[in-house]
Each structure stands twice: as C-alpha cells, then as structure tokens.
Amino acid sequence: MFRPTDRYFQGRTAILATKHGKEQAIAPLLARLGVRVVVASDFDSDRFGTFSREIPRRGTQEEAALAKAEAVLAQTDADLVIASEGSFGPHPQFPLLPSDRELVLLVDRRHDLVLRGEVLSLETNFNHATVSNLEEALDFAERVGFPEHGLIAMAQADPLPNTPIFKGIQSAEQLQRAIATLQTNCPTIHLETDMRAHMNPTRMQVIAQAAADLVQAMAQGCPQCGWPGFVVREQLPGLPCELCGAPTGAIKASRYRCQRCLHQVTVPVPETVADPSQCSFCNP
C-alpha cells in the first residue's frame, strides 16, 4: 500500500531540540532511515516550560514542540529539525491511572513537511507526595523507582517565587539536604517524580516508542504521489455486534490520507464483528 520514501530523508542530518538527553531514545531509530541526529548546541528547552511549573508551558503540547523546532530553525541553517514534548496526567479512558503522552515532531523545511509520532502510555511513574521527614520521603522514593528515577523537592506543589526547587535528586544524601533546607520555612514538603527525560528511564522508553511511530510515518509514502506521512487520519466506528448485528462504537476501519494530494485509502480491521459488551442494544 505504501511507496518508499528514501529520497526524502536518506543521508540528511536532523537537529534535535533538547538538553535532556533525548537523543538516546531518538537517534538510533532515525538512523534506520539514514538520518543522522545531532543535538542543538546551547539549546535551552526550559524556556518553553518546565515540569516543575516555575515556567509554565504556553499553548498545547503540539504548539510547544513546534515552538522548539521553530526556535532551532531560526538560529541555525538546518532544514530538518526534531522536537519532543511530553504531557502527564490521568489517562482519558482510565482516569484513576496516570499516563504519559509523548509527541515527537519532525519539521522538514526543504520539503515544507511536518510529521509526528505519538504514543499514549500507561507506563509511567508520574506521582507526587507530601512528606514531613526523610523516612516518608524514602518510602515514596522507593515506590517510584528511586534512585534510577530522579525526584524534585519543593516547599509546595505550586512553586512560589524566589523559593528553592531541588531537581535531579538521585541519592538519599541529596534528598536529606533538600528536606533540611526546605523545612527551615515549612513543616512539610512536596515531592514529585522528575519527569525530565534524562532523569526518568521509564519516560525515555516511551519517547522511543513515539520516535518509532514518527519513523513509521516518515517511511510510509502515499501510494499515489509518494509523499511521506501516509498514516491513519481517521478511525471509523461501526463494527457490527456479533449478537444482533447493530453498529457499535468499535472501530471497523482505519482511513489513511495523504497530506499533500489528499489521496485516501480505507483499510478494514481484521475483526468482522464486535463483542456484545460494546453494543448499546445488547449491553445498554
């Protein structure tokens, strides 16, 4: 169904907008398409927002990633840029569980092309706690994969101006010093997982999954014009119920569409019927 897209990316260099080691997850996957990834020099991604919230993110997740890419394009002569942005919170389908939504964006100035890879994952240690002593802090730390996964400590969940924030805590000694400093002004402190990529191996794995999704989009050319990014643009519900035959909310087909010539292909799912539990008539 797809046409090869080697001529668009083979032998090119992509500048990665990061200062938190994301090249570890992204570069090996882009290399499969013959793309060399180089980290942008002196790039401060914190100015686009921090997970510790002292600098709020402006706009949506995609807008933040695009702003990073455009900043690199503005300060270099690069024509291929990659930027990544993560977002953490309740899973949209399982609200009691935390989730990690990772977006990896590729901007190709030579071909006026924007492609994306995206993953929504339940694999995350995103968490926080209020503690009053080192014992409570270490108990929380053990639950979130410390010390391989870093911690952030601050006086309260909403940072106040000119109050210390301790990031990248990866030892009991660092944690103890942070608690002692913060407790000079308040009896309890706020602890949370450090979600920056270089401090969070679990997140780094999800970034790699999003990068793999991007590579797939780069490799899938439109069968009509060959333009990269021939990916699913729409999921079509309506798979018939196995019991009564009525259409359900289950997906019956995926629709691929080219962003250049708008050619589209609809591909049915392998299943021919949906479980009655998904039917509003059989399971109201």
HUCOR-V644292 format. One record per residue. PHI is phi in whole degrees, -180 to 180 (none if undefined). OMEGA is omega in radians with two decimals (* if undefined). D_LAST is the distance of its C-alpha to the last C-alpha in Angstrom with 1 decimal. Layout:
((PHI	OMEGA	D_LAST) (PHI	OMEGA	D_LAST))
This chain:
((none	-3.05	38.8) (-105	3.03	40.6) (-104	-3.13	44.2) (-64	-3.08	46.3) (-122	-3.05	46.9) (-55	-3.03	49.9) (-67	-3.14	52.2) (-81	-2.96	50.2) (-126	-3.06	50.3) (-56	3.06	52.8) (80	-3.12	55.7) (-98	3.10	54.5) (-113	3.10	54.3) (-109	3.07	51.3) (-91	-3.10	52.0) (-100	-3.13	49.3) (-84	3.14	48.8) (-155	2.93	48.6) (-133	-3.05	50.7) (-121	2.97	48.4) (75	-3.09	49.0) (-67	3.09	46.0) (-61	3.11	48.4) (-60	-3.11	47.9) (-90	-2.96	44.3) (-96	-3.01	44.8) (-59	-3.11	48.3) (-61	-3.11	48.0) (-76	3.10	45.0) (-67	3.13	46.7) (-63	3.12	49.7) (-64	3.11	48.0) (-101	3.14	48.3) (79	3.14	51.9) (-104	3.08	51.2) (-93	-3.12	53.2) (-103	3.11	51.7) (-124	-3.12	54.0) (-76	3.10	53.2) (-62	-3.11	54.1) (-79	3.09	57.3) (54	-3.12	57.3) (-96	-3.12	53.7) (-104	-3.12	52.2) (-71	-3.11	48.5) (-64	-3.12	48.3) (-69	3.10	49.3) (-95	3.13	45.8) (128	3.14	44.1) (-123	3.10	44.1) (-65	3.13	41.4) (-81	2.88	43.5) (76	3.04	43.0) (-71	2.98	46.6) (-123	-3.10	46.3) (-70	3.06	42.9) (-75	3.11	41.3) (-97	3.10	41.6) (81	-3.11	38.8) (-80	3.09	35.9) (-59	-3.14	36.0) (-66	3.12	36.9) (-64	3.11	39.5) (-67	3.11	41.1) (-63	3.14	41.4) (-66	3.11	42.9) (-64	3.08	45.3) (-62	-3.13	46.6) (-63	-3.12	47.1) (-67	3.09	48.9) (-65	3.10	51.1) (-67	3.11	52.3) (-60	-3.09	52.9) (-72	-3.05	54.9) (-104	3.12	57.2) (-137	3.04	57.8) (-98	-3.13	58.6) (-65	3.03	55.5) (-118	3.09	53.5) (-142	-3.04	50.7) (-132	3.08	48.9) (-122	3.07	45.9) (-137	-3.07	44.2) (-132	3.09	41.4) (-147	3.11	39.2) (-114	3.11	36.7) (-143	-3.03	34.1) (-128	3.13	32.6) (170	3.14	29.7) (-62	3.08	26.2) (-66	-3.08	24.1) (-61	3.14	21.7) (-99	3.14	18.7) (-131	-2.95	20.2) (-60	-3.14	21.9) (-81	-3.09	23.6) (-110	3.08	25.5) (-75	-3.13	28.4) (-139	3.11	28.8) (-123	3.06	31.6) (-106	-3.11	31.4) (-110	3.12	34.6) (-125	3.04	36.0) (-120	-3.01	39.2) (-111	3.06	40.7) (-116	3.10	43.6) (-116	-3.10	45.7) (-109	-3.09	48.2) (-71	-3.13	50.8) (-64	-3.08	52.7) (-110	-3.11	49.9) (51	-2.98	48.1) (-133	3.03	45.0) (-125	3.10	42.3) (-124	-3.09	40.0) (-139	2.94	37.5) (-123	-3.02	36.1) (-148	3.08	33.1) (-142	2.96	31.2) (-113	-2.97	28.5) (-127	2.99	29.2) (-86	3.14	28.2) (-82	3.11	31.8) (-156	3.05	33.6) (-104	-3.14	35.6) (-51	-3.04	35.0) (-167	3.10	35.6) (-155	3.14	37.9) (-159	2.97	39.5) (-103	-3.07	42.0) (-129	-3.13	45.0) (-121	3.12	48.2) (-158	-3.08	50.3) (-65	-3.13	50.8) (-61	3.11	49.3) (-64	3.14	45.9) (-64	-3.14	46.2) (-70	3.08	46.9) (-64	3.07	44.0) (-64	-3.09	41.7) (-59	-3.14	43.7) (-62	-3.10	43.2) (-70	-3.05	39.4) (-109	3.02	39.4) (85	3.08	41.9) (-70	0.11	45.1) (-95	3.11	47.8) (-60	3.05	46.6) (-99	-3.09	44.1) (-78	3.11	45.9) (-123	2.99	45.3) (-122	3.11	45.8) (-124	3.10	47.3) (-153	-3.06	47.8) (-66	3.14	48.4) (-153	-3.03	44.9) (-63	3.08	41.7) (-100	-3.03	42.8) (-59	3.06	46.3) (-93	3.11	49.1) (-58	3.05	52.0) (64	3.01	54.9) (-111	-3.04	53.2) (-69	3.00	53.3) (-126	-3.13	50.4) (-100	-3.11	51.0) (-112	3.04	49.3) (65	3.12	49.5) (-74	-3.10	50.1) (-136	3.03	50.4) (-151	3.12	52.7) (-63	3.14	53.0) (-66	3.09	56.2) (-62	-3.13	54.7) (-65	-3.14	51.9) (-63	3.14	54.4) (-65	3.13	56.5) (-63	3.13	53.6) (-62	-3.12	52.6) (-61	-3.14	56.2) (-67	-3.08	56.6) (-69	-3.08	53.4) (-80	3.00	54.1) (-70	-3.10	57.4) (-118	-3.13	55.4) (-151	-3.05	52.2) (-74	-3.14	51.3) (-119	3.11	48.0) (-131	3.13	47.0) (-102	3.07	43.9) (-114	3.06	43.4) (-150	3.09	41.0) (-69	3.07	40.7) (-84	-3.02	42.9) (-91	3.03	40.6) (-64	-2.95	43.5) (-57	-3.07	43.5) (-73	3.11	46.9) (-106	-3.00	45.9) (-144	-3.13	42.5) (-57	3.13	42.5) (-65	3.10	38.7) (-64	-3.13	38.3) (-59	3.11	41.0) (-67	3.13	39.1) (-73	3.05	36.1) (-60	3.10	38.6) (-62	3.09	39.8) (-64	3.10	36.4) (-67	3.09	36.2) (-65	3.08	39.7) (-64	3.09	38.8) (-66	3.07	36.0) (-64	3.14	38.7) (-60	3.10	41.1) (-63	3.10	38.6) (-64	3.12	38.3) (-64	-3.04	42.1) (-86	-3.07	42.6) (-94	3.14	40.2) (-92	3.11	42.2) (-60	3.14	41.0) (-66	-3.13	41.8) (-96	-3.07	43.4) (-116	3.11	45.5) (84	-3.10	45.4) (-64	3.14	44.3) (-64	3.06	42.7) (88	3.08	39.1) (-81	-3.01	37.3) (-126	3.14	34.0) (-66	3.11	30.3) (-108	-3.05	29.8) (-155	3.03	26.3) (-106	-3.06	23.1) (-102	3.10	21.3) (-78	3.06	17.6) (122	3.09	16.2) (-59	-3.04	16.6) (-70	3.11	15.3) (-66	-3.14	12.8) (-65	-3.04	15.1) (-89	-3.04	13.6) (-114	3.10	13.0) (83	3.13	14.8) (-72	3.09	12.7) (-66	3.13	13.5) (-116	3.08	11.5) (-80	3.13	12.6) (-68	-3.08	14.9) (-71	3.09	18.6) (-105	-3.12	20.3) (-163	3.04	23.7) (-114	-3.12	26.1) (-112	3.07	28.6) (-91	-3.14	32.1) (-144	3.09	34.4) (-81	-3.14	38.0) (-80	3.12	38.9) (-100	-3.08	42.3) (-99	3.10	42.2) (68	3.01	38.4) (-59	-3.13	38.2) (-137	3.12	34.7) (-135	3.11	33.2) (-104	-3.07	29.6) (-115	3.12	29.0) (-66	3.05	26.0) (-74	-3.13	24.4) (-63	-3.11	25.6) (-71	3.11	22.2) (-104	3.13	21.4) (-139	3.11	17.8) (-104	3.08	14.8) (-64	-3.14	13.3) (-57	3.12	10.1) (-64	3.13	8.8) (-96	-3.07	9.0) (-99	-3.12	7.2) (-73	3.10	4.6) (-87	-3.11	5.5) (-80	-3.10	6.1) (-137	-3.04	3.8) (-68	*	0.0))
